[in-house]
């Protein structure tokens, strides 16, 4: 499985009754793939993985697989307590997912050997290719990543820490021991802001939360980055992504709830977020609406 282009992390829509809205999710995923997503990551952080029960999770993955219709790979989120992570991984495999994004175990901070064991047990339970996610309490050592990279089921590493010294050491260690066929990508919230820095150490792939609500902006940025249009890159970073990050940082959880609000502002009724997240305040919604208009104006110009 090869990932390329802009990676799409769809939100999980809920109806006015709070239940999963599968037809809306199907449209959201299908529209994103048609717009040019290079891969779909269903029921992950932006998709409120933490707020779904096993039945909902299974239906989200099944809907995403059906809506994608084989056009690009579908990876499903898994993580949390080890038994839950194994159950989610197995459910994703049963629903036809192409792989997993393995998020951190629940709260516990363990040694590198414990993280290696956690990843191995989840991957072995599903038999699916897995991308491990470094963030929060899942902080890997270079040796641990290199060991896991030699596991046939572990295909990639998503960095959500932004510790460039650690990431460079991980990349060099993995390349030296496991070769070049291993995928690294930037998984920081609003990853575009740090894309130039990650590209400086050879990490070109990144996840795009913006793609969920403004694929035109996300694709224009990717085109500018990969095409060497430094003027457009700087313009989008300065006038759209930087103020978006500043807005995101005002309230904990806005990395998800602003994205979902953005999808609503663009005309798809995906409902609000589930607790413990909170929907954006009215003044922040207005600021987001202005930012979207600014970003689209830059793209059109």
VEXDREN-2710 file (C-alpha; in Angstrom, 1 decimal):
% VEXDREN-2710
k/r/px/py/pz
1/UNK/0.0/0.0/0.0
2/UNK/1.4/3.4/-1.0
3/UNK/0.1/6.6/0.4
4/UNK/0.6/9.8/-1.6
5/UNK/-0.9/13.3/-2.1
6/UNK/-3.1/14.9/0.5
7/UNK/-4.4/12.6/3.2
8/UNK/-8.1/13.0/4.2
9/UNK/-9.3/12.6/7.7
10/UNK/-13.1/12.8/7.5
11/UNK/-15.2/14.0/10.4
12/UNK/-17.9/11.6/11.8
13/UNK/-21.4/13.1/11.3
14/UNK/-24.1/12.9/13.9
15/UNK/-27.8/13.7/13.4
16/UNK/-30.0/16.0/15.5
17/UNK/-30.7/12.9/17.6
18/UNK/-27.0/12.4/18.3
19/UNK/-26.8/9.2/16.3
20/UNK/-24.3/8.3/13.6
21/UNK/-25.5/9.8/10.3
22/UNK/-24.1/7.2/7.8
23/UNK/-25.6/8.7/4.6
24/UNK/-23.9/12.1/5.4
25/UNK/-20.6/10.3/6.1
26/UNK/-20.9/8.5/2.8
27/UNK/-21.3/11.7/0.9
28/UNK/-18.5/13.4/2.9
29/UNK/-16.0/10.6/2.1
30/UNK/-17.1/10.2/-1.5
31/UNK/-16.8/14.0/-2.1
32/UNK/-13.4/14.1/-0.5
33/UNK/-12.1/11.2/-2.7
34/UNK/-13.5/12.8/-5.8
35/UNK/-11.8/16.1/-4.9
36/UNK/-8.4/14.4/-4.9
37/UNK/-7.6/12.8/-1.6
38/UNK/-4.7/10.4/-1.6
39/UNK/-6.0/8.3/1.2
40/UNK/-9.0/8.2/3.7
41/UNK/-8.3/7.8/7.4
42/UNK/-11.7/7.0/8.9
43/UNK/-12.6/7.1/12.7
44/UNK/-9.3/8.7/13.6
45/UNK/-8.7/11.8/15.7
46/UNK/-10.6/14.2/13.5
47/UNK/-13.4/11.6/13.2
48/UNK/-13.8/11.6/17.0
49/UNK/-12.5/8.0/17.4
50/UNK/-12.5/8.6/21.2
51/UNK/-16.3/9.1/21.2
52/UNK/-17.4/6.1/19.2
53/UNK/-18.6/2.7/20.6
54/UNK/-17.6/-0.5/18.8
55/UNK/-20.8/-0.7/16.8
56/UNK/-20.5/3.0/15.6
57/UNK/-16.9/2.5/14.8
58/UNK/-17.6/-0.6/12.7
59/UNK/-20.3/1.3/10.8
60/UNK/-18.0/4.3/10.2
61/UNK/-15.3/2.1/8.7
62/UNK/-17.8/0.1/6.6
63/UNK/-19.3/3.3/5.3
64/UNK/-15.9/4.8/4.4
65/UNK/-14.8/1.6/2.6
66/UNK/-18.1/1.5/0.6
67/UNK/-18.0/5.2/-0.3
68/UNK/-14.3/5.1/-1.3
69/UNK/-15.0/2.1/-3.6
70/UNK/-11.4/1.1/-3.9
71/UNK/-10.3/4.5/-5.4
72/UNK/-7.7/5.1/-2.6
73/UNK/-6.6/3.2/0.5
74/UNK/-8.8/3.4/3.6
75/UNK/-7.1/3.3/7.0
76/UNK/-9.1/3.1/10.2
77/UNK/-8.1/4.4/13.6
78/UNK/-7.5/2.1/16.5
79/UNK/-6.0/2.6/19.9
80/UNK/-6.8/3.0/23.6
81/UNK/-6.8/0.0/26.0
82/UNK/-5.1/-3.0/24.5
83/UNK/-8.2/-5.3/24.4
84/UNK/-10.2/-2.4/22.8
85/UNK/-7.5/-1.7/20.3
86/UNK/-7.4/-5.4/19.2
87/UNK/-11.2/-5.5/18.9
88/UNK/-11.2/-2.3/16.8
89/UNK/-8.4/-3.6/14.6
90/UNK/-10.3/-6.8/14.0
91/UNK/-13.5/-5.0/13.2
92/UNK/-11.6/-2.7/10.7
93/UNK/-10.2/-5.8/9.0
94/UNK/-13.7/-7.4/8.8
95/UNK/-15.1/-4.3/7.2
96/UNK/-12.5/-4.2/4.4
97/UNK/-10.2/-1.5/5.6
98/UNK/-6.8/-1.5/3.9
99/UNK/-4.8/-0.6/7.1
100/UNK/-4.7/0.9/10.5
101/UNK/-3.6/4.1/12.1
102/UNK/-2.6/3.0/15.6
103/UNK/-3.1/5.8/18.1
104/UNK/-1.6/5.8/21.7
105/UNK/-2.7/3.4/24.4
106/UNK/-5.0/4.9/27.0
107/UNK/-3.2/7.3/29.4
108/UNK/-0.5/4.9/30.5
109/UNK/3.1/5.9/29.8
110/UNK/5.2/2.8/29.2
111/UNK/8.8/2.1/28.2
112/UNK/9.8/1.6/24.6
113/UNK/9.6/-2.2/25.0
114/UNK/6.0/-1.8/26.1
115/UNK/5.1/0.3/23.1
116/UNK/6.7/-2.2/20.8
117/UNK/4.6/-5.0/22.4
118/UNK/1.4/-2.9/22.1
119/UNK/1.9/-2.3/18.4
120/UNK/2.8/-5.9/17.7
121/UNK/-0.2/-7.3/19.5
122/UNK/-2.7/-5.0/17.7
123/UNK/-1.1/-5.5/14.3
124/UNK/-1.1/-9.3/14.8
125/UNK/-4.8/-9.2/15.9
126/UNK/-5.9/-7.6/12.7
127/UNK/-3.5/-8.8/10.1
128/UNK/-3.6/-5.3/8.5
129/UNK/-0.8/-3.0/7.6
130/UNK/-0.3/-0.4/10.3
131/UNK/1.0/3.1/10.7
132/UNK/1.9/3.9/14.3
133/UNK/1.2/7.3/15.6
134/UNK/3.7/9.1/17.9
135/UNK/1.9/11.7/20.1
136/UNK/0.9/12.2/23.7
137/UNK/2.0/9.3/25.8
138/UNK/3.2/7.3/22.8
139/UNK/6.8/8.5/22.4
140/UNK/9.0/6.0/20.6
141/UNK/12.8/5.6/20.7
142/UNK/14.7/5.3/17.4
143/UNK/15.5/1.7/18.3
144/UNK/11.9/0.9/19.0
145/UNK/10.7/2.3/15.7
146/UNK/13.5/0.4/13.8
147/UNK/12.5/-2.8/15.5
148/UNK/8.8/-2.3/14.5
149/UNK/9.7/-1.3/11.0
150/UNK/11.1/-4.7/10.5
151/UNK/7.7/-6.2/11.3
152/UNK/6.0/-7.0/8.0
153/UNK/2.7/-5.5/9.3
154/UNK/4.1/-2.1/10.3
155/UNK/4.5/0.2/7.2
156/UNK/4.7/3.7/8.6
157/UNK/5.2/6.2/11.3
158/UNK/3.0/9.3/11.8
159/UNK/4.7/12.0/13.9
160/UNK/2.5/14.2/16.1
161/UNK/5.1/15.5/18.5
162/UNK/7.1/17.8/16.3
163/UNK/10.4/17.0/18.0
164/UNK/12.7/17.3/15.0
165/UNK/15.8/16.0/16.8
166/UNK/14.0/12.8/17.8
167/UNK/12.3/12.4/14.5
168/UNK/15.6/12.8/12.5
169/UNK/17.3/10.2/14.7
170/UNK/14.3/7.9/14.1
171/UNK/14.4/8.3/10.4
172/UNK/18.2/7.7/10.2
173/UNK/18.0/4.6/12.4
174/UNK/15.1/3.1/10.4
175/UNK/16.6/3.8/7.1
176/UNK/19.9/2.2/8.2
177/UNK/18.3/-1.0/9.5
178/UNK/15.0/-1.4/7.6
179/UNK/15.6/0.3/4.2
180/UNK/13.7/2.9/2.3
181/UNK/10.3/1.1/2.1
182/UNK/8.9/2.7/5.2
183/UNK/6.6/5.7/5.2
184/UNK/7.0/8.7/7.5
185/UNK/4.5/11.6/7.6
186/UNK/3.7/14.8/9.5
187/UNK/0.8/14.3/11.7
188/UNK/0.8/17.6/13.7
189/UNK/-2.6/19.4/14.0
190/UNK/-2.9/21.8/11.0
191/UNK/0.1/20.1/9.5
192/UNK/0.5/22.5/6.6
193/UNK/2.1/25.1/9.0
194/UNK/5.1/22.8/9.6
195/UNK/5.3/21.2/6.1
196/UNK/8.4/23.2/5.1
197/UNK/10.2/22.2/8.2
198/UNK/9.3/18.5/7.9
199/UNK/10.3/18.5/4.2
200/UNK/13.7/19.8/5.4
201/UNK/14.4/16.4/7.0
202/UNK/12.8/14.4/4.2
203/UNK/9.3/13.9/5.4
204/UNK/7.1/15.0/2.5
205/UNK/3.8/13.3/3.3
206/UNK/1.3/15.0/5.7
207/UNK/-2.2/14.7/7.0
208/UNK/-4.6/17.6/6.2
209/UNK/-7.4/18.5/8.5
210/UNK/-8.2/21.5/6.2
211/UNK/-9.0/19.1/3.4
212/UNK/-12.1/18.0/5.3
213/UNK/-13.7/21.4/4.9
214/UNK/-11.8/23.2/2.2
215/UNK/-10.2/20.8/-0.2
216/UNK/-9.6/23.6/-2.7
217/UNK/-7.2/25.3/-0.2
218/UNK/-5.5/22.1/0.9
219/UNK/-4.9/21.0/-2.7
220/UNK/-3.7/24.4/-3.7
221/UNK/-1.2/24.4/-0.9
222/UNK/0.0/20.9/-1.8
223/UNK/0.4/21.9/-5.4
224/UNK/2.4/25.0/-4.4
225/UNK/4.7/23.0/-2.0
226/UNK/5.4/20.2/-4.5
227/UNK/5.7/22.6/-7.4
228/UNK/8.2/24.9/-5.7
229/UNK/5.8/27.9/-5.7
230/UNK/7.3/29.6/-2.6
231/UNK/5.3/32.8/-3.0
232/UNK/1.9/30.9/-2.9
233/UNK/3.2/28.7/0.0
234/UNK/4.1/31.8/2.0
235/UNK/0.9/33.6/1.1
236/UNK/-1.3/30.7/2.3
237/UNK/0.8/30.1/5.4
238/UNK/0.7/33.7/6.4
239/UNK/-2.9/34.7/5.5
240/UNK/-4.8/31.4/6.1
241/UNK/-2.9/28.7/8.0
242/UNK/-1.2/30.9/10.6
243/UNK/-4.5/32.6/11.7
244/UNK/-6.2/29.3/11.6
245/UNK/-3.7/27.8/14.0
246/UNK/-4.0/30.8/16.3
247/UNK/-7.8/30.4/16.3
248/UNK/-7.4/26.6/16.9
249/UNK/-5.2/27.3/19.9
250/UNK/-7.8/29.4/21.7
251/UNK/-9.7/26.5/23.1
252/UNK/-8.7/22.9/23.8
253/UNK/-10.2/20.5/21.3
254/UNK/-10.7/23.1/18.6
255/UNK/-8.3/21.0/16.4
256/UNK/-11.4/18.8/15.9
257/UNK/-14.4/21.0/16.5
258/UNK/-13.3/23.8/14.2
259/UNK/-12.8/21.2/11.4
260/UNK/-16.3/19.9/12.0
261/UNK/-17.7/23.4/12.1
262/UNK/-15.9/24.2/8.8
263/UNK/-17.6/21.2/7.1
264/UNK/-21.0/22.6/8.3
265/UNK/-20.1/26.1/7.1
266/UNK/-19.3/24.6/3.6
267/UNK/-22.9/23.2/3.5
268/UNK/-22.8/19.6/4.8
269/UNK/-24.8/19.1/8.0
270/UNK/-22.5/16.9/10.1
271/UNK/-23.8/17.9/13.5
272/UNK/-21.7/18.9/16.5
273/UNK/-19.0/17.3/18.4
274/UNK/-19.5/14.9/21.3
275/UNK/-18.3/15.5/24.8
276/UNK/-15.7/16.2/26.1
277/UNK/-15.2/18.4/23.0
278/UNK/-17.2/21.6/22.6
279/UNK/-18.5/23.3/19.5
280/UNK/-16.9/26.6/18.6
281/UNK/-18.3/29.8/20.1
282/UNK/-20.3/32.1/17.8
283/UNK/-17.5/34.6/17.5
284/UNK/-15.0/31.8/16.6
285/UNK/-17.4/30.5/14.0
286/UNK/-17.5/33.9/12.4
287/UNK/-13.7/34.1/12.4
288/UNK/-13.5/30.7/10.8
289/UNK/-16.0/31.7/8.1
290/UNK/-13.8/34.8/7.3
291/UNK/-10.7/32.6/7.2
292/UNK/-12.3/30.2/4.8
293/UNK/-13.3/33.1/2.5
294/UNK/-9.8/34.4/2.7
295/UNK/-8.2/31.1/1.8
296/UNK/-10.6/30.5/-1.1
297/UNK/-9.9/34.0/-2.3
298/UNK/-6.2/33.3/-2.4
299/UNK/-6.7/30.1/-4.3
300/UNK/-9.0/31.8/-6.8
301/UNK/-6.6/34.6/-7.3
END
